[in-house]
Amino acid sequence: MRAKHTMKAVQVVGYGDVDQLQIVDLPIPNPKQGEVLVRVKACGINNTEIWMREGAYGTDKESGWRPEGVQFPRVPGSDITGEIVKVGSGVEETMIGRRVVLFPFTSSGQEGGRAYRR
């Protein structure tokens, strides 16, 4: 049984086939200033994420669609729906409980993500 301060995630740990996917327990992140924490209700995986894992976009430091290349481990996913469960500083508490759809092709990297209210 996992502790309440962790979440289940699938991580891609390297280039290859489905053997490069691992189910892991990760710490639940705390939202930073201007961010929200979303409890994911549903998440799709599309061809871009599959091809990235297979190395179709390259396997060197300039691979993928970002200047720093693909970094492992990474949590794939796009077309995400969920509910805001926590807010960082600068975000109104009234956002908690709102259902959102996350903009596809964002990442858990430096830029964060954009969300759209429903």
Secondary structure, 3 states (H helix, E strand, C coil): CCCCCEEEEEEECCCCCHHHEEEEEEECCCCCCCCEEEEEEEEECCHHHHHHHHCCCCCCCCCCCCCCCCCCCECCCEEEEEEEEEECCCCCHHHCCCEEEECCCCCCCCCCCCEEEC
